[in-house]
Amino acid sequence: MEPRTATLRDSDTAKAAGLAGAMIANNVIALVATIVFARLLSDYGSLGALISYLLILTVAGQAMQVATAREGVLGHLGLGPALIETTRNWTRSLLLVTVGLTIVSVLLRHPIASAVGVDRVVVHGHVHHYAWAAALGIPAGCLYLEVSLLRGALQGVGHYKSVGVSLVGEQGARLVAGAAFAVGLSVTGAYLGSLISYIAMSVYCMIQLRRYADAYPTVPATEPTPPATAPTQVSLWRHVRGALVPIGGLAVIAVLQNIDIIAAKHRFDSHTATSYAAVAVAAKVLIWVAIGAGFYLVPEVSRRRVEGEDTRPVLIKTLGIILVAALPCLLIYAFASHLLISSVFGRAKAGASGSLLPLGAAFTVLACTYLAIQYMLALKRTWFLIALAAVAVAEPILLLQASRHPSGFALVVLAIQTVGALLAFALALRRDGAQRTPARKESAITPEPA
């Protein structure tokens, strides 16, 4: 049994490492895409605002991928052909919703573009309108939800290689398609690359799920169908309702993380907004560190909660990771901001480099807030969403009244993120009354060793 166990452990480790490698490759390609688009487009600020709008819309997909993977592992979505039937029903329902919301988005394209700050953009004396690009946001969000559901289903049946390929393929397709269309369609073409990548990866994931179903062992007709493989009736709406709290938590983070670029489009001219967008991308690197630390925090907090242990040391430990990673970044932001931005994005995009340090500090604080939110979600707390949602709503209101100078604007971002973090940690570090010390309980039921 020991060799087989060791082999299984090695196999699981390899799968986890492969998926982690795919995430790293995904982020690297995303960074390359950002640099390419920033250098390719004179109005990168408008693309940054559109992408920020899209990132806020994709939070449902991020939460639903996790929820789908969890339910898939438990067999609640069916196995083999039953799982295919479940995902097919979800796709039909989501397709109808996508068509309906696309019509609404097209009809409201001008108000949406105005809200995002891309309805009328003046670049080098020429006026550009990106209303049709803004109309792509909602359907792209729906398509991202589709690919997330399919990825979650693949995770649930252990097809991690397919999930990894889809992650890398998404960013690769976005880079290639976006760059190709940007040549003729400028910002709209670059933005269209995201929508095309979601469609391509949805098709890929569907093919991989079909292959899984075709290879699934069939049950002889004379034998009863095992309950685990029987067709299930899990509707998409019921599935989404079960993940509303995580969706809410991620939505708060998405707004706090991305709304500043949209607000900057309203406060600055096109050139300054483009420079600010480039600086903001560089400043948000610590968010990715927090996401990685969250992979450890959530399951460890959940385990300790079940065992009745104090979960707060886990949060403190992950915060230490953020602070250690933040120190060299902030030093670079403080002493080499102009060199960094001009080297990566070009000198034309370095006008707002003076705002890199306060923005770096702001998003370091937000990375800590992200961990606090994940911590409370792992503890199954929900009321914190009301307080933090109020901060998320207040941020665009305050930023629209902020300084028209990038550095002053960034200081307002830092102040808002600090308030959100203080509020999040005041709620997160509150002692959970349901927790108890397991040692005494275990001593009462554990027999003395012989």
C-alpha positions as CSV (number, residue, x, y, z in Angstrom):
1,M,0.0,0.0,0.0
2,E,2.9,2.4,0.8
3,P,4.3,2.5,-2.8
4,R,0.8,3.0,-4.2
5,T,0.2,5.8,-1.7
6,A,3.5,7.4,-2.5
7,T,2.7,7.2,-6.3
8,L,-0.7,8.8,-5.7
9,R,0.9,11.6,-3.6
10,D,3.4,12.3,-6.3
11,S,0.7,12.3,-9.0
12,D,-1.4,14.7,-7.0
13,T,1.6,16.9,-6.3
14,A,2.4,16.9,-10.0
15,K,-1.2,17.9,-10.9
16,A,-1.1,20.8,-8.3
17,A,2.3,22.0,-9.5
18,G,1.1,21.9,-13.1
19,L,-2.0,23.9,-12.3
20,A,0.1,26.4,-10.3
21,G,2.5,26.6,-13.3
22,A,-0.4,27.3,-15.6
23,M,-1.5,30.2,-13.3
24,I,2.0,31.7,-13.4
25,A,2.1,31.4,-17.2
26,N,-1.4,32.9,-17.4
27,N,-0.3,36.0,-15.4
28,V,3.0,36.3,-17.3
29,I,1.1,36.3,-20.6
30,A,-1.4,38.8,-19.2
31,L,1.5,41.1,-18.3
32,V,3.0,40.7,-21.8
33,A,-0.5,41.6,-23.2
34,T,-0.7,44.7,-21.0
35,I,2.8,45.8,-22.2
36,V,2.0,45.1,-25.9
37,F,-1.4,47.0,-25.8
38,A,0.1,49.9,-23.9
39,R,2.8,50.3,-26.5
40,L,0.5,49.6,-29.4
41,L,-2.3,52.0,-28.5
42,S,-2.0,55.7,-28.0
43,D,-5.2,55.6,-26.0
44,Y,-4.4,52.8,-23.6
45,G,-6.3,54.6,-20.9
46,S,-9.6,53.8,-22.6
47,L,-8.7,50.1,-22.9
48,G,-7.6,50.1,-19.3
49,A,-11.0,51.5,-18.2
50,L,-12.9,49.0,-20.4
51,I,-10.8,46.1,-19.0
52,S,-11.5,47.3,-15.4
53,Y,-15.2,47.3,-16.2
54,L,-14.9,43.8,-17.5
55,L,-12.9,42.6,-14.5
56,I,-15.7,43.8,-12.2
57,L,-18.2,41.8,-14.4
58,T,-16.2,38.6,-14.2
59,V,-16.3,38.1,-10.4
60,A,-19.4,35.9,-10.8
61,G,-17.4,33.5,-13.0
62,Q,-14.5,33.4,-10.6
63,A,-16.7,32.4,-7.7
64,M,-18.7,30.0,-9.8
65,Q,-15.6,28.1,-10.9
66,V,-14.8,27.3,-7.3
67,A,-18.3,26.4,-6.5
68,T,-18.6,24.1,-9.5
69,A,-15.3,22.4,-8.8
70,R,-16.5,21.7,-5.2
71,E,-19.9,20.4,-6.2
72,G,-18.3,18.3,-9.0
73,V,-15.8,16.6,-6.6
74,L,-18.7,15.7,-4.4
75,G,-20.6,14.2,-7.4
76,H,-23.6,16.5,-6.9
77,L,-23.5,17.5,-10.6
78,G,-23.5,13.9,-11.9
79,L,-20.7,11.9,-13.4
80,G,-19.9,10.9,-17.0
81,P,-22.9,11.6,-19.3
82,A,-24.9,13.0,-16.4
83,L,-22.3,15.7,-15.9
84,I,-22.4,16.5,-19.6
85,E,-26.2,16.9,-19.4
86,T,-25.8,19.2,-16.4
87,T,-23.3,21.5,-18.2
88,R,-25.4,21.4,-21.4
89,N,-28.5,22.6,-19.5
90,W,-26.4,25.4,-17.9
91,T,-25.1,26.4,-21.3
92,R,-28.6,26.6,-22.8
93,S,-29.8,28.7,-19.9
94,L,-26.8,31.0,-20.0
95,L,-27.1,31.4,-23.7
96,L,-30.6,32.8,-23.4
97,V,-29.4,35.1,-20.7
98,T,-26.5,36.2,-22.8
99,V,-28.7,37.0,-25.8
100,G,-31.1,39.0,-23.6
101,L,-28.4,41.0,-21.8
102,T,-26.5,41.6,-25.1
103,I,-29.6,43.3,-26.5
104,V,-29.9,45.4,-23.3
105,S,-26.2,46.2,-23.4
106,V,-26.4,47.3,-27.1
107,L,-29.4,49.5,-26.4
108,L,-27.6,51.1,-23.4
109,R,-24.2,51.3,-25.0
110,H,-23.9,55.1,-24.8
111,P,-24.8,55.4,-21.1
112,I,-22.5,52.5,-20.3
113,A,-19.7,54.1,-22.3
114,S,-20.3,57.4,-20.5
115,A,-20.1,55.7,-17.1
116,V,-16.9,53.9,-18.0
117,G,-15.5,57.2,-19.4
118,V,-15.1,56.1,-23.1
119,D,-18.1,57.7,-24.8
120,R,-16.1,60.6,-26.2
121,V,-12.4,60.5,-26.0
122,V,-10.1,63.2,-27.5
123,V,-6.6,61.9,-28.5
124,H,-4.2,64.2,-30.2
125,G,-7.1,66.4,-31.4
126,H,-9.1,63.5,-32.8
127,V,-12.4,62.5,-31.2
128,H,-13.0,58.7,-30.6
129,H,-16.2,57.0,-29.6
130,Y,-16.0,53.5,-28.0
131,A,-19.7,52.9,-27.3
132,W,-19.6,49.6,-29.2
133,A,-16.6,48.4,-27.2
134,A,-18.5,49.3,-24.0
135,A,-21.5,47.2,-25.3
136,L,-19.2,44.1,-25.4
137,G,-18.6,44.2,-21.6
138,I,-21.8,42.4,-20.5
139,P,-21.8,39.7,-23.1
140,A,-18.1,39.1,-22.4
141,G,-18.9,38.8,-18.7
142,C,-21.6,36.1,-19.5
143,L,-19.1,34.2,-21.7
144,Y,-16.5,34.3,-19.0
145,L,-19.1,32.8,-16.6
146,E,-19.6,30.0,-19.2
147,V,-15.9,29.2,-19.5
148,S,-15.6,29.3,-15.7
149,L,-18.5,26.8,-15.2
150,L,-16.9,24.5,-17.7
151,R,-13.4,24.8,-16.0
152,G,-15.0,24.1,-12.7
153,A,-16.6,21.0,-14.1
154,L,-13.2,19.8,-15.4
155,Q,-11.6,20.5,-12.0
156,G,-14.4,18.5,-10.4
157,V,-13.5,15.4,-12.4
158,G,-9.7,15.9,-12.0
159,H,-8.9,17.1,-15.5
160,Y,-6.4,19.6,-14.2
161,K,-4.3,19.5,-17.4
162,S,-7.3,20.7,-19.4
163,V,-7.9,23.5,-16.9
164,G,-4.3,24.6,-17.1
165,V,-4.3,24.6,-20.9
166,S,-7.5,26.7,-20.9
167,L,-6.0,29.3,-18.5
168,V,-2.9,29.7,-20.6
169,G,-4.9,29.5,-23.8
170,E,-7.3,32.3,-22.7
171,Q,-4.5,34.8,-22.2
172,G,-2.7,33.6,-25.4
173,A,-5.8,34.0,-27.5
174,R,-6.5,37.4,-26.0
175,L,-3.0,38.6,-26.8
176,V,-3.0,37.3,-30.4
177,A,-6.6,38.2,-31.3
178,G,-6.5,41.5,-29.5
179,A,-3.2,42.6,-31.1
180,A,-4.5,41.5,-34.5
181,F,-7.8,43.4,-34.3
182,A,-6.2,46.4,-32.6
183,V,-4.3,47.2,-35.9
184,G,-7.5,48.1,-37.6
185,L,-10.0,48.7,-34.8
186,S,-7.8,50.3,-32.2
187,V,-9.2,50.1,-28.6
188,T,-12.3,48.2,-29.7
189,G,-10.3,45.6,-31.5
190,A,-7.9,45.1,-28.5
191,Y,-10.9,44.7,-26.2
192,L,-12.6,42.3,-28.7
193,G,-9.7,39.9,-28.0
194,S,-11.1,39.1,-24.5
195,L,-14.5,38.1,-25.9
196,I,-12.9,35.9,-28.6
197,S,-10.6,34.2,-26.0
198,Y,-13.6,33.3,-23.9
199,I,-15.5,31.8,-26.8
200,A,-12.4,29.8,-27.9
201,M,-11.8,28.4,-24.4
202,S,-15.4,27.5,-23.9
203,V,-15.3,25.4,-27.0
204,Y,-12.0,23.8,-25.8
205,C,-13.5,22.9,-22.4
206,M,-16.6,21.5,-24.0
207,I,-14.5,19.2,-26.1
208,Q,-12.5,18.1,-23.1
209,L,-15.7,17.3,-21.1
210,R,-17.1,15.3,-24.1
211,R,-13.9,13.3,-24.2
212,Y,-14.2,12.7,-20.5
213,A,-17.8,11.5,-20.9
214,D,-16.9,9.2,-23.8
215,A,-14.2,7.6,-21.7
216,Y,-16.4,7.2,-18.7
217,P,-17.2,3.5,-17.8
218,T,-20.6,2.5,-19.1
219,V,-23.1,0.6,-16.9
220,P,-24.7,-2.5,-18.4
221,A,-28.4,-2.1,-19.1
222,T,-29.3,-5.0,-16.8
223,E,-27.7,-3.3,-13.8
224,P,-29.3,-0.4,-11.9
225,T,-27.8,3.0,-12.5
226,P,-25.7,4.0,-9.5
227,P,-27.0,7.2,-7.8
228,A,-23.7,9.0,-8.5
229,T,-24.0,8.7,-12.2
230,A,-27.8,9.3,-12.5
231,P,-28.8,12.5,-14.3
232,T,-29.2,15.3,-11.8
233,Q,-31.5,18.3,-11.9
234,V,-29.2,21.0,-10.7
235,S,-30.4,24.2,-12.3
236,L,-28.0,27.0,-13.1
237,W,-30.0,29.5,-10.9
238,R,-29.9,27.2,-7.9
239,H,-26.2,26.7,-8.4
240,V,-25.6,30.5,-8.6
241,R,-27.7,31.2,-5.5
242,G,-25.5,28.9,-3.5
243,A,-22.5,31.1,-4.3
244,L,-24.0,34.5,-3.8
245,V,-21.9,35.3,-0.7
246,P,-18.5,34.5,-2.4
247,I,-19.7,36.5,-5.4
248,G,-20.5,39.4,-3.2
249,G,-17.0,39.2,-1.5
250,L,-15.2,39.1,-4.8
251,A,-17.4,41.9,-6.2
252,V,-16.3,44.2,-3.4
253,I,-12.6,43.4,-4.1
254,A,-13.1,43.9,-7.8
255,V,-14.6,47.3,-7.4
256,L,-12.0,48.4,-4.9
257,Q,-9.3,47.1,-7.2
258,N,-10.5,48.5,-10.6
259,I,-12.8,51.4,-10.1
260,D,-9.9,53.9,-9.8
261,I,-8.9,53.5,-13.5
262,I,-12.5,54.2,-14.5
263,A,-12.7,57.2,-12.3
264,A,-9.4,58.4,-13.7
265,K,-10.9,58.5,-17.2
266,H,-13.4,61.1,-15.9
267,R,-10.9,63.2,-14.0
268,F,-7.9,63.3,-16.4
269,D,-7.3,64.1,-20.0
270,S,-6.7,61.2,-22.3
271,H,-2.8,61.3,-22.1
272,T,-2.8,61.5,-18.3
273,A,-5.4,58.8,-18.0
274,T,-3.3,56.5,-20.2
275,S,-0.2,57.2,-18.0
276,Y,-2.2,56.6,-14.8
277,A,-3.6,53.3,-16.2
278,A,-0.1,52.1,-16.9
279,V,1.1,53.1,-13.4
280,A,-1.9,51.4,-11.8
281,V,-1.2,48.1,-13.5
282,A,2.4,48.2,-12.1
283,A,1.1,49.1,-8.6
284,K,-1.3,46.1,-8.4
285,V,1.3,43.4,-8.4
286,L,0.8,42.6,-4.7
287,I,-2.8,41.6,-5.4
288,W,-1.5,38.5,-7.2
289,V,0.7,37.7,-4.2
290,A,-2.4,37.9,-2.0
291,I,-4.4,35.6,-4.4
292,G,-1.6,33.0,-4.0
293,A,-1.5,33.3,-0.3
294,G,-5.3,32.9,-0.3
295,F,-4.9,29.4,-1.7
296,Y,-3.3,28.5,1.6
297,L,-5.4,30.7,3.9
298,V,-8.9,29.5,2.9
299,P,-8.5,25.7,3.4
300,E,-6.3,26.1,6.5
301,V,-8.8,28.5,8.2
302,S,-11.7,26.1,7.2
303,R,-9.8,23.1,8.8
304,R,-9.0,25.0,12.0
305,R,-12.6,26.2,12.2
306,V,-13.9,22.7,12.1
307,E,-11.4,21.5,14.7
308,G,-12.3,24.4,17.0
309,E,-8.9,26.1,16.9
310,D,-8.1,29.8,16.8
311,T,-8.0,30.7,13.1
312,R,-6.5,34.2,13.5
313,P,-2.8,33.1,13.5
314,V,-3.4,31.9,9.9
315,L,-4.5,35.3,8.8
316,I,-1.5,36.9,10.6
317,K,0.9,34.5,8.9
318,T,-0.4,35.3,5.4
319,L,-0.3,39.0,6.1
320,G,3.4,38.5,6.9
321,I,3.9,37.1,3.4
322,I,2.3,40.2,1.9
323,L,4.5,42.6,3.9
324,V,7.7,40.7,3.1
325,A,6.8,40.8,-0.6
326,A,5.7,44.5,-0.4
327,L,9.0,45.8,1.0
328,P,11.2,45.5,-2.2
329,C,8.3,46.6,-4.4
330,L,7.7,49.8,-2.4
331,L,11.4,50.5,-2.4
332,I,11.4,50.3,-6.2
333,Y,8.3,52.4,-6.4
334,A,9.9,55.0,-4.2
335,F,13.3,55.3,-5.9
336,A,12.9,54.1,-9.4
337,S,9.3,54.8,-10.4
338,H,10.0,56.7,-13.6
339,L,12.7,54.3,-14.7
340,L,10.3,51.3,-14.2
341,I,7.3,52.8,-16.0
342,S,9.3,54.2,-18.9
343,S,11.2,50.9,-19.4
344,V,8.1,48.8,-19.4
345,F,5.5,50.9,-21.0
346,G,7.5,53.6,-22.8
347,R,8.4,57.1,-21.9
348,A,5.1,58.5,-23.2
349,K,3.3,56.5,-20.5
350,A,5.6,57.7,-17.6
351,G,3.9,61.1,-17.0
352,A,2.1,59.8,-13.9
353,S,5.0,57.8,-12.5
354,G,5.1,60.0,-9.4
355,S,1.8,58.4,-8.3
356,L,3.4,54.9,-8.3
357,L,4.4,54.9,-4.6
358,P,1.0,55.9,-3.1
359,L,-0.7,53.6,-5.5
360,G,1.7,50.8,-4.6
361,A,0.9,51.4,-0.9
362,A,-2.8,51.6,-1.6
363,F,-2.9,48.2,-3.4
364,T,-0.6,46.6,-0.8
365,V,-3.3,47.6,1.7
366,L,-6.0,46.2,-0.6
367,A,-4.0,42.9,-0.8
368,C,-4.4,42.7,3.0
369,T,-8.1,43.5,2.7
370,Y,-8.4,40.7,0.2
371,L,-7.0,38.2,2.7
372,A,-9.3,39.5,5.4
373,I,-12.3,39.0,3.1
374,Q,-11.2,35.5,2.2
375,Y,-10.7,34.8,5.9
376,M,-14.2,35.8,6.8
377,L,-15.7,33.9,3.9
378,A,-13.8,30.8,5.1
379,L,-15.4,31.3,8.5
380,K,-18.8,31.6,6.7
381,R,-19.4,35.2,7.9
382,T,-21.6,37.4,5.7
383,W,-22.5,40.6,7.5
384,F,-19.1,42.1,6.7
385,L,-20.2,42.5,3.1
386,I,-22.6,45.3,4.0
387,A,-19.9,47.4,5.6
388,L,-17.3,46.8,2.9
389,A,-19.8,47.3,0.1
390,A,-20.4,50.8,1.5
391,V,-16.7,51.5,1.1
392,A,-16.8,50.2,-2.4
393,V,-19.8,52.4,-3.2
394,A,-18.2,55.4,-1.7
395,E,-14.9,55.0,-3.6
396,P,-16.0,56.2,-7.0
397,I,-18.0,59.0,-5.5
398,L,-14.9,60.3,-3.7
399,L,-12.6,59.7,-6.6
400,L,-14.8,61.7,-8.9
401,Q,-14.2,64.7,-6.6
402,A,-10.5,64.0,-6.1
403,S,-7.5,66.0,-7.4
404,R,-6.9,66.2,-11.1
405,H,-3.2,65.6,-10.5
406,P,-2.3,61.9,-10.5
407,S,-0.3,62.0,-7.2
408,G,-3.2,63.7,-5.4
409,F,-5.6,61.3,-6.9
410,A,-3.5,58.4,-5.8
411,L,-3.4,59.7,-2.2
412,V,-7.3,59.6,-2.2
413,V,-7.1,56.0,-3.4
414,L,-4.7,55.2,-0.6
415,A,-7.0,56.8,2.0
416,I,-10.0,54.9,0.8
417,Q,-8.1,51.6,0.8
418,T,-6.8,52.3,4.3
419,V,-10.3,52.9,5.6
420,G,-11.5,49.7,3.9
421,A,-8.6,47.7,5.4
422,L,-9.2,49.0,9.0
423,L,-12.9,48.1,8.7
424,A,-12.1,44.7,7.3
425,F,-9.6,43.8,10.0
426,A,-11.8,45.1,12.8
427,L,-14.4,42.6,11.6
428,A,-12.0,39.8,10.8
429,L,-10.1,39.7,14.0
430,R,-13.2,39.7,16.1
431,R,-13.1,36.5,18.2
432,D,-15.6,33.9,16.8
433,G,-17.8,32.9,19.6
434,A,-18.4,29.5,18.0
435,Q,-14.7,28.6,18.3
436,R,-13.5,26.5,21.2
437,T,-10.3,25.1,22.4
438,P,-10.2,21.4,21.2
439,A,-7.6,20.2,23.7
440,R,-9.9,19.9,26.7
441,K,-12.7,18.3,24.7
442,E,-10.3,15.8,23.2
443,S,-8.7,15.0,26.5
444,A,-12.1,14.0,27.8
445,I,-12.8,11.5,25.0
446,T,-9.3,10.3,24.1
447,P,-8.3,7.1,26.0
448,E,-5.0,6.9,27.8
449,P,-2.2,5.3,25.9
450,A,-1.5,1.7,26.8
